[in-house]
Amino acid sequence: MNYEEKIKELGYELPVAPKPLASYIPAVVTGNLIFTAGQVPIVNGELKYSGKVCDEKTIEDGIRAARVCVLNCLSVIKNELGSLDKIKRIVKITVFVNSAEQFTDQAKVANGASDLLVEIFGENGKHARSAVGVSELPINSAVEIEMIAEIKQ
């Protein structure tokens, strides 16, 4: 299966891997796992979704932001491995949602990311997940996601 073609078929585009915003590297490979740094919804160098979900942004905006974050995670993985086809399965994602006070639907926002991964990778896209509400995120991003994937040996 060509995962990059699947992304296009679904109407998405794999972006150029975003540059780190601070002192870290975008991904680390250890053994048969790749860990991405947290990715925010940056497209072509521009933050597309900023602010608190359920205040400045709707849940639907949060879902769209989560999808952009996932695509950025996959872009970082492709940049490190050369191809998404080297992914055996998605192991876990952690979704941080810049949440308005009293907002408790972080799982709904995270579903945007989880559902897209299953659409791309099928059964191999099903993963463990944490959805965490936070009071702030770097550069006022609405969502940030980090990913762990297993690599084919």
DSSP file (Angstrom, degrees, kcal/mol; ACC not computed):
  #  RESIDUE AA STRUCTURE BP1 BP2  ACC     N-H-->O    O-->H-N    N-H-->O    O-->H-N    TCO  KAPPA ALPHA  PHI   PSI    X-CA   Y-CA   Z-CA
    1    1 A M              0   0    0      0, 0.0     2,-0.9     0, 0.0     3,-0.1   0.000 360.0 360.0 360.0 132.6    0.0    0.0    0.0
    2    2 A N     >  -     0   0    0      1,-0.2     4,-1.9     2,-0.0     3,-0.2  -0.839 360.0-169.7 -95.0 104.8    1.3    3.5   -0.9
    3    3 A Y  H  > S+     0   0    0     -2,-0.9     4,-2.1     1,-0.2    -1,-0.2   0.822  83.4  57.3 -68.1 -31.5    0.3    5.6    2.1
    4    4 A E  H  > S+     0   0    0      2,-0.2     4,-1.7     1,-0.2    -1,-0.2   0.892 108.0  47.8 -66.5 -37.9    1.2    8.9    0.4
    5    5 A E  H  > S+     0   0    0      2,-0.2     4,-2.7     1,-0.2    -2,-0.2   0.887 108.9  54.6 -66.1 -39.0   -1.2    8.0   -2.5
    6    6 A K  H  X S+     0   0    0     -4,-1.9     4,-1.8     1,-0.2    -2,-0.2   0.902 105.3  53.1 -61.4 -41.1   -3.9    7.1    0.1
    7    7 A I  H  <>S+     0   0    0     -4,-2.1     5,-2.3     1,-0.2    -1,-0.2   0.920 110.7  46.8 -59.5 -44.5   -3.5   10.5    1.7
    8    8 A K  H ><5S+     0   0    0     -4,-1.7     3,-1.8     1,-0.2    -2,-0.2   0.910 108.5  54.9 -64.1 -42.9   -4.1   12.2   -1.7
    9    9 A E  H 3<5S+     0   0    0     -4,-2.7    -1,-0.2     1,-0.3    -2,-0.2   0.839 104.4  55.4 -58.8 -33.4   -7.1    9.9   -2.4
   10   10 A L  T 3<5S-     0   0    0     -4,-1.8    -1,-0.3    -5,-0.2    -2,-0.2   0.490 124.4-105.5 -79.8  -2.6   -8.6   11.2    0.9
   11   11 A G  T < 5S+     0   0    0     -3,-1.8     2,-0.2     1,-0.3    -3,-0.2   0.630  82.1 117.0  90.6  14.4   -8.2   14.8   -0.3
   12   12 A Y      < -     0   0    0     -5,-2.3     2,-0.4    -6,-0.2    -1,-0.3  -0.688  53.3-139.9-110.8 165.9   -5.3   15.7    1.8
   13   13 A E        -     0   0    0     -2,-0.2    58,-0.0    -3,-0.1    -9,-0.0  -0.992  17.4-127.3-126.7 133.1   -1.7   16.8    1.0
   14   14 A L        -     0   0    0     -2,-0.4     3,-0.1   -10,-0.1    58,-0.1  -0.696  36.7-143.6 -76.9 116.0    1.4   15.7    2.9
   15   15 A P        -     0   0    0      0, 0.0     2,-0.2     0, 0.0    28,-0.0  -0.183  24.8 -85.1 -76.3 170.3    3.1   19.0    3.7
   16   16 A V        -     0   0    0      1,-0.1    28,-0.2    63,-0.0    60,-0.1  -0.556  63.0 -91.5 -66.6 139.3    6.8   19.8    3.8
   17   17 A A        -     0   0    0     58,-0.3    -1,-0.1    -2,-0.2    55,-0.1  -0.348  47.2-117.3 -58.2 125.4    8.0   18.8    7.3
   18   18 A P        -     0   0    0      0, 0.0    -1,-0.1     0, 0.0     3,-0.1  -0.302  25.8-113.6 -64.1 148.3    7.8   21.8    9.5
   19   19 A K        -     0   0    0      1,-0.1     6,-0.1     2,-0.0    26,-0.0  -0.552  41.8 -92.4 -76.9 146.2   11.0   23.2   11.0
   20   20 A P        -     0   0    0      0, 0.0    -1,-0.1     0, 0.0    19,-0.1  -0.287  25.1-146.4 -58.2 145.0   11.4   22.9   14.8
   21   21 A L  S    S+     0   0    0     -3,-0.1     2,-0.2     2,-0.0    -2,-0.0   0.544  77.1   0.6 -89.3  -9.6   10.2   25.9   16.7
   22   22 A A  S    S-     0   0    0      2,-0.1     2,-1.6     0, 0.0     0, 0.0  -0.672 110.6 -37.2-153.5-155.5   12.9   25.6   19.4
   23   23 A S  S    S+     0   0    0     -2,-0.2     2,-0.3     2,-0.0    -2,-0.0  -0.579  96.8  85.7 -87.9  78.7   15.9   23.5   20.5
   24   24 A Y  S    S-     0   0    0     -2,-1.6    -2,-0.1    13,-0.0    13,-0.0  -0.957  72.5-109.4-158.7 169.9   14.8   19.9   19.6
   25   25 A I        -     0   0    0     -2,-0.3     3,-0.1     1,-0.1    12,-0.0  -0.830  27.5-123.0-107.6 152.8   14.8   17.6   16.6
   26   26 A P  S    S+     0   0    0      0, 0.0    11,-2.9     0, 0.0     2,-0.3   0.786  85.6   5.4 -67.6 -28.6   11.6   16.6   14.8
   27   27 A A  E     -A   36   0A   0      9,-0.3     2,-0.4    49,-0.1     9,-0.2  -0.997  55.2-155.5-155.9 153.3   11.9   12.8   15.2
   28   28 A V  E     -A   35   0A   0      7,-2.3     7,-2.8    -2,-0.3     2,-0.5  -1.000   9.6-154.1-132.4 132.2   14.0   10.1   16.9
   29   29 A V  E     +A   34   0A   0     -2,-0.4     2,-0.4     5,-0.2     5,-0.2  -0.915  19.2 168.8-103.3 129.4   14.3    6.5   15.8
   30   30 A T  E >   -A   33   0A   0      3,-2.4     3,-2.0    -2,-0.5     2,-0.2  -0.968  62.8 -39.3-140.0 125.5   15.2    4.0   18.4
   31   31 A G  T 3  S-     0   0    0     -2,-0.4    -2,-0.0     1,-0.2     0, 0.0  -0.428 124.4 -25.0  59.2-127.3   15.0    0.3   17.7
   32   32 A N  T 3  S+     0   0    0     -2,-0.2   119,-3.3    -3,-0.1     2,-0.4   0.064 121.9  88.8-105.0  24.4   11.8   -0.3   15.6
   33   33 A L  E <   -AB  30 150A   0     -3,-2.0    -3,-2.4   117,-0.2     2,-0.4  -0.923  55.6-158.7-122.2 147.6   10.0    2.8   16.8
   34   34 A I  E     -AB  29 149A   0    115,-2.6   115,-2.4    -2,-0.4     2,-0.5  -0.995   8.9-163.0-122.2 132.5   10.0    6.4   15.7
   35   35 A F  E     -AB  28 148A   0     -7,-2.8    -7,-2.3    -2,-0.4     2,-0.3  -0.949   7.6-152.1-112.7 127.9    8.9    9.2   18.0
   36   36 A T  E     -A   27   0A   0    111,-2.8    -9,-0.3    -2,-0.5   111,-0.1  -0.722  17.9-118.7 -96.2 152.1    7.9   12.6   16.7
   37   37 A A        -     0   0    0    -11,-2.9   110,-0.2    -2,-0.3     2,-0.1  -0.385  56.4 -71.6 -69.9 164.2    8.2   15.9   18.5
   38   38 A G        -     0   0    0    108,-0.1     2,-0.4    -2,-0.1   108,-0.3  -0.395  53.9-153.7 -61.2 134.4    4.9   17.6   19.1
   39   39 A Q  B     -C  145   0A   0    106,-3.1   106,-2.3    -2,-0.1    34,-0.1  -0.939   5.4-159.5-116.3 134.2    3.5   19.1   15.9
   40   40 A V        -     0   0    0     -2,-0.4     2,-2.6   104,-0.2   104,-0.2  -0.619  42.0 -85.4-104.7 167.9    1.2   22.0   15.7
   41   41 A P        +     0   0    0      0, 0.0     7,-2.9     0, 0.0     8,-0.5  -0.340  69.2 151.0 -78.7  66.1   -1.1   22.9   12.8
   42   42 A I  E     -F   47   0B   0     -2,-2.6     2,-0.4     5,-0.2     5,-0.2  -0.831  21.7-175.7 -96.1 131.8    1.4   24.8   10.7
   43   43 A V  E >  S-F   46   0B   0      3,-2.8     3,-1.8    -2,-0.5    25,-0.0  -0.994  72.7 -13.4-128.4 124.9    1.0   24.8    6.9
   44   44 A N  T 3  S-     0   0    0     -2,-0.4    -1,-0.1     1,-0.3     3,-0.1   0.885 130.8 -51.8  51.2  43.3    3.6   26.5    4.7
   45   45 A G  T 3  S+     0   0    0      1,-0.2     2,-0.4    -3,-0.0    -1,-0.3   0.488 117.7 110.2  78.6   2.8    5.2   28.2    7.7
   46   46 A E  E <  S-F   43   0B   0     -3,-1.8    -3,-2.8    -5,-0.0     2,-0.6  -0.939  70.6-125.1-118.3 131.7    1.8   29.7    8.9
   47   47 A L  E     -F   42   0B   0     -2,-0.4    -5,-0.2    -5,-0.2     3,-0.2  -0.618  25.5-172.6 -71.3 117.4   -0.1   28.6   12.0
   48   48 A K        +     0   0    0     -7,-2.9     2,-0.4    -2,-0.6    -1,-0.2   0.767  69.5  35.8 -86.5 -27.2   -3.6   27.8   10.7
   49   49 A Y        +     0   0    0     -8,-0.5    93,-2.1    94,-0.1    94,-0.4  -0.945  69.6 163.3-134.2 112.5   -5.5   27.3   14.0
   50   50 A S  B     +G  141   0C   0     -2,-0.4    91,-0.2    91,-0.3    90,-0.1  -0.868  34.4  39.7-124.2 159.4   -4.7   29.3   17.0
   51   51 A G  S    S-     0   0    0     89,-3.0     2,-0.3    -2,-0.3    47,-0.2  -0.267  89.9 -38.4  98.6 176.6   -6.5   30.0   20.3
   52   52 A K    >>> -     0   0    0     -2,-0.1     5,-2.3    47,-0.1     3,-1.4  -0.590  55.7-120.0 -83.2 133.8   -8.6   28.1   22.7
   53   53 A V  B 345S+hi  57  99D   0     45,-3.5    47,-2.1    -2,-0.3     5,-0.2  -0.560 100.7  21.7 -72.4 134.7  -11.0   25.4   21.6
   54   54 A C  T 345S+     0   0    0      3,-3.9    -1,-0.3    -2,-0.3     4,-0.2   0.609 129.4  49.8  77.6  18.5  -14.5   26.2   22.6
   55   55 A D  T <45S+     0   0    0     -3,-1.4    -2,-0.2     2,-0.7    -1,-0.1   0.244 130.4   4.0-136.7 -80.5  -13.7   29.8   23.0
   56   56 A E  T  <5S+     0   0    0     -4,-1.1     2,-0.3     1,-0.1    -3,-0.2   0.733 135.6  42.5 -82.0 -22.8  -11.9   31.3   20.0
   57   57 A K  B   <S-h   53   0D   0     -5,-2.3    -3,-3.9    -8,-0.1    -2,-0.7  -0.935  79.9-128.1-125.3 147.0  -12.2   28.0   18.0
   58   58 A T     >  -     0   0    0     -2,-0.3     4,-2.1    -5,-0.2     5,-0.1  -0.365  32.6-106.2 -81.8 168.1  -15.1   25.6   17.6
   59   59 A I  H  > S+     0   0    0      1,-0.2     4,-2.4     2,-0.2     5,-0.2   0.893 124.3  55.8 -59.7 -38.7  -14.8   21.8   18.2
   60   60 A E  H  > S+     0   0    0      2,-0.2     4,-2.3     1,-0.2    -1,-0.2   0.891 105.8  50.3 -63.0 -39.5  -14.9   21.4   14.4
   61   61 A D  H  > S+     0   0    0      2,-0.2     4,-2.7     1,-0.2    -1,-0.2   0.913 109.8  51.7 -61.5 -41.8  -11.9   23.8   14.1
   62   62 A G  H  X S+     0   0    0     -4,-2.1     4,-2.4     2,-0.2    -2,-0.2   0.890 108.3  50.8 -61.4 -40.4  -10.1   21.7   16.7
   63   63 A I  H  X S+     0   0    0     -4,-2.4     4,-1.8     2,-0.2    -1,-0.2   0.924 111.8  47.0 -63.2 -45.0  -10.8   18.6   14.7
   64   64 A R  H  X S+     0   0    0     -4,-2.3     4,-1.9     1,-0.2    -2,-0.2   0.894 111.5  51.5 -64.2 -39.1   -9.4   20.2   11.5
   65   65 A A  H  X S+     0   0    0     -4,-2.7     4,-2.4     1,-0.2    -2,-0.2   0.904 107.0  53.6 -62.9 -41.4   -6.4   21.4   13.5
   66   66 A A  H  X S+     0   0    0     -4,-2.4     4,-2.3     1,-0.2    -1,-0.2   0.880 106.7  52.0 -62.2 -38.2   -5.8   17.8   14.8
   67   67 A R  H  X S+     0   0    0     -4,-1.8     4,-2.3     2,-0.2    -1,-0.2   0.908 109.2  49.4 -64.8 -41.2   -5.8   16.5   11.2
   68   68 A V  H  X S+     0   0    0     -4,-1.9     4,-2.2     1,-0.2    -2,-0.2   0.914 109.9  52.0 -63.2 -41.8   -3.2   19.1   10.2
   69   69 A C  H  X S+     0   0    0     -4,-2.4     4,-2.4     2,-0.2    -2,-0.2   0.917 109.0  49.8 -60.1 -44.0   -1.1   18.1   13.2
   70   70 A V  H  X S+     0   0    0     -4,-2.3     4,-2.7     1,-0.2    -1,-0.2   0.921 109.7  50.7 -61.6 -44.3   -1.3   14.4   12.2
   71   71 A L  H  X S+     0   0    0     -4,-2.3     4,-2.1     1,-0.2    -1,-0.2   0.881 109.9  50.8 -62.2 -36.7   -0.3   15.2    8.6
   72   72 A N  H  X S+     0   0    0     -4,-2.2     4,-2.2     2,-0.2    -1,-0.2   0.891 108.8  51.4 -67.4 -38.7    2.7   17.2   10.0
   73   73 A C  H  X S+     0   0    0     -4,-2.4     4,-2.2     1,-0.2    -2,-0.2   0.937 111.8  47.0 -59.5 -46.4    3.7   14.2   12.2
   74   74 A L  H  X S+     0   0    0     -4,-2.7     4,-2.8     1,-0.2    -2,-0.2   0.867 109.6  54.0 -65.1 -35.7    3.6   11.9    9.1
   75   75 A S  H  X S+     0   0    0     -4,-2.1     4,-2.4     2,-0.2   -58,-0.3   0.902 108.2  49.3 -63.9 -41.6    5.6   14.5    7.1
   76   76 A V  H  X S+     0   0    0     -4,-2.2     4,-1.8     2,-0.2    -2,-0.2   0.908 111.7  49.5 -62.9 -42.6    8.3   14.4    9.8
   77   77 A I  H  X S+     0   0    0     -4,-2.2     4,-3.0     2,-0.2     5,-0.4   0.929 110.9  49.1 -63.1 -45.5    8.3   10.6    9.7
   78   78 A K  H  X S+     0   0    0     -4,-2.8     4,-3.0     1,-0.2    -2,-0.2   0.913 109.4  53.0 -59.6 -42.2    8.6   10.6    5.9
   79   79 A N  H  < S+     0   0    0     -4,-2.4    -1,-0.2     1,-0.2    -2,-0.2   0.868 115.6  40.5 -60.8 -37.2   11.4   13.1    6.2
   80   80 A E  H  < S+     0   0    0     -4,-1.8    -2,-0.2    -5,-0.1    -1,-0.2   0.882 127.9  29.3 -79.1 -40.9   13.3   10.8    8.6
   81   81 A L  H  < S-     0   0    0     -4,-3.0    -3,-0.2    -5,-0.1    -2,-0.2   0.656  97.4-125.4 -98.3 -18.2   12.5    7.4    7.0
   82   82 A G  S  < S+     0   0    0     -4,-3.0     2,-0.3    -5,-0.4    -4,-0.1   0.102  85.4  36.3  94.1 -22.8   12.2    8.4    3.3
   83   83 A S    >   -     0   0    0     -6,-0.3     3,-1.1     1,-0.1     4,-0.0  -0.968  65.7-137.4-161.0 142.5    8.8    6.9    2.9
   84   84 A L  G >  S+     0   0    0     -2,-0.3     3,-2.1     1,-0.2    -1,-0.1   0.691  98.9  78.6 -71.9 -17.6    5.6    6.4    4.9
   85   85 A D  G 3  S+     0   0    0      1,-0.3    -1,-0.2    -3,-0.1    67,-0.0   0.591  79.5  70.2 -68.8  -7.9    5.5    2.8    3.5
   86   86 A K  G <  S+     0   0    0     -3,-1.1    66,-3.0    65,-0.1     2,-0.5   0.500  75.6 103.8 -83.8  -4.7    8.1    2.0    6.2
   87   87 A I  E <   -D  151   0A   0     -3,-2.1    64,-0.3    64,-0.2     3,-0.1  -0.675  47.7-176.4 -79.2 125.7    5.5    2.4    8.9
   88   88 A K  E     -     0   0A   0     62,-3.0     2,-0.3    -2,-0.5    63,-0.2   0.874  67.0 -27.1 -84.4 -45.0    4.2   -0.9   10.2
   89   89 A R  E     -D  150   0A   0     61,-1.2    61,-2.9    36,-0.1     2,-0.5  -0.979  59.3-105.2-164.2 157.4    1.6    0.6   12.5
   90   90 A I  E     -D  149   0A   0     34,-2.9    59,-0.3    -2,-0.3     3,-0.1  -0.808  33.6-176.4 -86.3 126.8    0.7    3.7   14.5
   91   91 A V  E     -     0   0A   0     57,-2.3    37,-2.7    -2,-0.5     2,-0.3   0.905  56.2 -16.3 -92.3 -50.7    1.4    2.8   18.2
   92   92 A K  E     -De 148 128A   0     56,-1.7    56,-2.7    35,-0.2     2,-0.4  -0.994  47.4-162.5-157.9 146.4    0.2    5.9   20.1
   93   93 A I  E     -De 147 129A   0     35,-1.7    37,-1.8    -2,-0.3     2,-0.5  -0.980   9.5-153.4-127.2 148.6   -0.6    9.6   19.7
   94   94 A T  E     -De 146 130A   0     52,-2.3    52,-2.0    -2,-0.4     2,-0.6  -0.991  13.1-161.7-118.5 124.7   -0.9   12.2   22.4
   95   95 A V  E     -De 145 131A   0     35,-3.1    37,-3.4    -2,-0.5     2,-0.5  -0.929   3.0-164.9-113.3 119.1   -3.2   15.1   21.6
   96   96 A F  E     -De 144 132A   0     48,-3.4    48,-2.1    -2,-0.6     2,-0.5  -0.907   7.7-162.6-103.4 126.6   -2.9   18.3   23.5
   97   97 A V  E     -De 143 133A   0     35,-3.0    37,-2.8    -2,-0.5     2,-1.2  -0.946  21.6-133.2-115.7 121.7   -5.9   20.7   23.2
   98   98 A N  E     - e   0 134A   0     44,-2.6   -45,-3.5    -2,-0.5     2,-0.4  -0.608  44.7-161.1 -69.4  99.5   -5.6   24.4   24.1
   99   99 A S  B     -i   53   0D   0     35,-2.6   -45,-0.1    -2,-1.2     3,-0.1  -0.704  20.2-129.7-105.0 136.2   -8.8   24.3   26.0
  100  100 A A    >   -     0   0    0    -47,-2.1     3,-2.1    -2,-0.4   -45,-0.1  -0.365  54.5 -76.0 -65.6 156.4  -11.2   27.0   27.2
  101  101 A E  T 3  S+     0   0    0      1,-0.3    -1,-0.1    34,-0.1     3,-0.1  -0.313 120.7  13.3 -56.9 137.0  -12.1   26.8   30.9
  102  102 A Q  T 3  S+     0   0    0      1,-0.3     2,-0.4    -3,-0.1    -1,-0.3   0.418  89.8 140.3  74.1   0.9  -14.7   24.0   31.6
  103  103 A F    <   +     0   0    0     -3,-2.1    -1,-0.3     1,-0.1     3,-0.1  -0.629  16.7 164.2 -76.3 128.0  -14.1   22.5   28.1
  104  104 A T        +     0   0    0     -2,-0.4     3,-0.4    -3,-0.1    -1,-0.1   0.184  45.8  94.7-130.6  16.1  -14.1   18.7   28.5
  105  105 A D    >>  +     0   0    0      1,-0.2     4,-1.4     2,-0.1     3,-0.7  -0.116  37.8 128.8-101.9  37.0  -14.5   17.4   24.9
  106  106 A Q  H 3>  +     0   0    0      1,-0.2     4,-2.7     2,-0.2     5,-0.2   0.851  69.2  62.1 -57.8 -33.8  -10.8   16.9   24.1
  107  107 A A  H 3> S+     0   0    0     -3,-0.4     4,-1.7     1,-0.2    -1,-0.2   0.870  99.7  53.5 -61.8 -36.3  -11.6   13.4   23.0
  108  108 A K  H <> S+     0   0    0     -3,-0.7     4,-0.7     2,-0.2    -1,-0.2   0.908 110.4  46.6 -65.2 -40.6  -13.8   14.7   20.2
  109  109 A V  H >X S+     0   0    0     -4,-1.4     3,-1.3     1,-0.2     4,-0.6   0.934 111.4  51.8 -63.7 -45.8  -11.0   16.9   19.0
  110  110 A A  H >X S+     0   0    0     -4,-2.7     4,-2.5     1,-0.3     3,-0.7   0.797  96.1  69.6 -63.1 -28.8   -8.6   14.0   19.2
  111  111 A N  H 3X S+     0   0    0     -4,-1.7     4,-3.1     1,-0.2     5,-0.3   0.822  88.7  64.7 -59.7 -29.6  -11.0   11.8   17.1
  112  112 A G  H <X S+     0   0    0     -3,-1.3     4,-1.2    -4,-0.7    -1,-0.2   0.913 109.3  38.3 -57.8 -41.8  -10.1   14.0   14.1
  113  113 A A  H <X S+     0   0    0     -3,-0.7     4,-2.1    -4,-0.6    -2,-0.2   0.935 117.9  48.4 -72.8 -48.6   -6.6   12.8   14.3
  114  114 A S  H  X S+     0   0    0     -4,-2.5     4,-1.9     1,-0.2    -2,-0.2   0.914 111.3  49.4 -61.0 -44.9   -7.5    9.2   15.2
  115  115 A D  H  X S+     0   0    0     -4,-3.1     4,-2.2     1,-0.2    -1,-0.2   0.892 110.0  51.5 -63.5 -39.3  -10.1    8.8   12.5
  116  116 A L  H  X S+     0   0    0     -4,-1.2     4,-2.1    -5,-0.3    -1,-0.2   0.903 107.6  52.7 -65.0 -40.2   -7.7   10.1    9.8
  117  117 A L  H  X S+     0   0    0     -4,-2.1     4,-3.0     1,-0.2     5,-0.3   0.891 110.2  47.8 -62.9 -38.4   -5.0    7.7   10.8
  118  118 A V  H  X S+     0   0    0     -4,-1.9     4,-2.0     7,-0.2    -1,-0.2   0.888 109.7  53.4 -69.3 -37.7   -7.4    4.8   10.5
  119  119 A E  H  < S+     0   0    0     -4,-2.2    -2,-0.2    -5,-0.2    -1,-0.2   0.889 117.7  37.7 -61.5 -38.0   -8.5    6.1    7.1
  120  120 A I  H  < S+     0   0    0     -4,-2.1    -2,-0.2    -5,-0.1    -1,-0.2   0.942 131.8  23.3 -78.2 -50.0   -4.9    6.2    5.9
  121  121 A F  H >< S-     0   0    0     -4,-3.0     3,-1.4     1,-0.3    -3,-0.2   0.428  87.0-153.1-104.1  -1.0   -3.5    3.0    7.6
  122  122 A G  G >< S-     0   0    0     -4,-2.0     3,-2.2     1,-0.3     4,-0.4  -0.380  76.3  -6.3  62.8-140.1   -6.6    0.9    8.1
  123  123 A E  G >  S+     0   0    0      1,-0.3     3,-1.4     2,-0.2    -1,-0.3   0.821 135.4  61.5 -56.4 -33.2   -6.2   -1.6   11.0
  124  124 A N  G <  S+     0   0    0     -3,-1.4   -34,-2.9     1,-0.3    -1,-0.3   0.553  95.8  62.3 -73.6  -6.2   -2.6   -0.5   11.3
  125  125 A G  G <  S+     0   0    0     -3,-2.2    -1,-0.3   -36,-0.2     2,-0.3   0.552  75.8 106.2 -92.9  -9.5   -3.8    3.0   12.1
  126  126 A K    <   +     0   0    0     -3,-1.4     2,-0.3    -4,-0.4   -36,-0.1  -0.547  52.6 163.7 -72.1 135.0   -5.6    2.0   15.2
  127  127 A H        -     0   0    0     -2,-0.3   -35,-0.2   -38,-0.1     2,-0.2  -0.908  43.5 -94.5-148.1 164.7   -3.6    3.2   18.2
  128  128 A A  E     -e   92   0A   0    -37,-2.7   -35,-1.7    -2,-0.3     2,-0.3  -0.528  50.2-170.6 -77.1 157.4   -3.5    4.0   21.9
  129  129 A R  E     -e   93   0A   0    -37,-0.2     2,-0.4    -2,-0.2   -35,-0.2  -1.000  27.7-158.9-155.0 147.9   -4.2    7.6   22.7
  130  130 A S  E     -e   94   0A   0    -37,-1.8   -35,-3.1    -2,-0.3     2,-0.5  -0.995  10.4-164.0-122.0 137.4   -4.2   10.3   25.3
  131  131 A A  E     -e   95   0A   0     -2,-0.4     2,-0.5   -37,-0.2   -35,-0.2  -0.976  16.6-174.5-121.1 115.0   -6.3   13.5   24.8
  132  132 A V  E     -e   96   0A   0    -37,-3.4   -35,-3.0    -2,-0.5     2,-0.5  -0.927  20.2-143.0-121.1 128.9   -5.2   16.2   27.2
  133  133 A G  E     -e   97   0A   0     -2,-0.5     2,-0.3   -37,-0.2   -35,-0.2  -0.770  26.6-178.3 -86.5 130.6   -6.7   19.6   27.9
  134  134 A V  E     -e   98   0A   0    -37,-2.8   -35,-2.6    -2,-0.5     3,-0.1  -0.889  33.9-131.6-128.1 159.3   -4.1   22.3   28.5
  135  135 A S  S    S+     0   0    0     -2,-0.3     2,-0.3     1,-0.2    -1,-0.1   0.739  88.8   5.9 -83.0 -23.1   -4.3   26.0   29.4
  136  136 A E        -     0   0    0    -39,-0.1    -1,-0.2   -84,-0.0   -37,-0.1  -0.985  59.3-161.6-154.2 155.6   -1.8   27.1   26.7
  137  137 A L    >   -     0   0    0     -2,-0.3     3,-1.9     4,-0.1     4,-0.1  -0.943  45.1 -74.1-134.3 159.2    0.3   25.7   23.9
  138  138 A P  G >  S+     0   0    0      0, 0.0     3,-2.2     0, 0.0    -1,-0.0  -0.210 117.7   3.9 -53.3 143.2    3.4   27.1   22.1
  139  139 A I  G 3  S-     0   0    0      1,-0.3   -92,-0.0   -89,-0.1    -3,-0.0   0.667 125.4 -75.5  50.6  24.5    2.6   30.0   19.7
  140  140 A N  G <  S+     0   0    0     -3,-1.9   -89,-3.0     1,-0.2    -1,-0.3   0.774  77.9 176.6  63.6  29.0   -1.0   29.9   20.9
  141  141 A S  B <   -G   50   0C   0     -3,-2.2   -91,-0.3   -91,-0.2    -1,-0.2  -0.316  32.7-140.1 -61.5 145.7   -1.7   26.8   18.8
  142  142 A A  S    S+     0   0    0    -93,-2.1   -44,-2.6     1,-0.2     2,-0.3   0.823  83.5  12.5 -74.7 -32.7   -5.1   25.2   19.2
  143  143 A V  E     - D   0  97A   0    -94,-0.4     2,-0.3   -46,-0.2   -46,-0.2  -0.984  58.5-169.6-145.1 149.5   -3.8   21.7   19.1
  144  144 A E  E     - D   0  96A   0    -48,-2.1   -48,-3.4    -2,-0.3     2,-0.4  -0.990  11.6-170.5-139.1 138.8   -0.4   19.8   19.3
  145  145 A I  E     -CD  39  95A   0   -106,-2.3  -106,-3.1    -2,-0.3     2,-0.3  -0.991   9.3-168.2-133.7 138.1    0.1   16.2   18.6
  146  146 A E  E     - D   0  94A   0    -52,-2.0   -52,-2.3    -2,-0.4     2,-0.3  -0.931  16.0-158.1-118.7 151.6    3.0   13.8   19.1
  147  147 A M  E     - D   0  93A   0     -2,-0.3  -111,-2.8  -110,-0.2     2,-0.4  -0.948  15.9-161.2-134.2 146.1    3.1   10.3   17.5
  148  148 A I  E     +BD  35  92A   0    -56,-2.7   -57,-2.3    -2,-0.3   -56,-1.7  -0.999  20.7 179.2-122.7 128.9    4.9    7.0   18.1
  149  149 A A  E     -BD  34  90A   0   -115,-2.4  -115,-2.6    -2,-0.4     2,-0.4  -0.961  26.9-125.2-129.7 148.5    5.0    4.6   15.1
  150  150 A E  E     -BD  33  89A   0    -61,-2.9   -62,-3.0    -2,-0.3   -61,-1.2  -0.751  27.6-141.4 -89.2 138.8    6.4    1.1   14.7
  151  151 A I  E     - D   0  87A   0   -119,-3.3   -64,-0.2    -2,-0.4     2,-0.2  -0.801  18.2-110.8-103.7 141.3    8.8    0.8   11.7
  152  152 A K              0   0    0    -66,-3.0    -1,-0.0    -2,-0.4   -64,-0.0  -0.475 360.0 360.0 -66.3 138.2    9.0   -2.3    9.4
  153  153 A Q              0   0    0     -2,-0.2    -1,-0.1  -121,-0.0   -67,-0.0   0.409 360.0 360.0 -97.0 360.0   12.3   -4.2    9.9
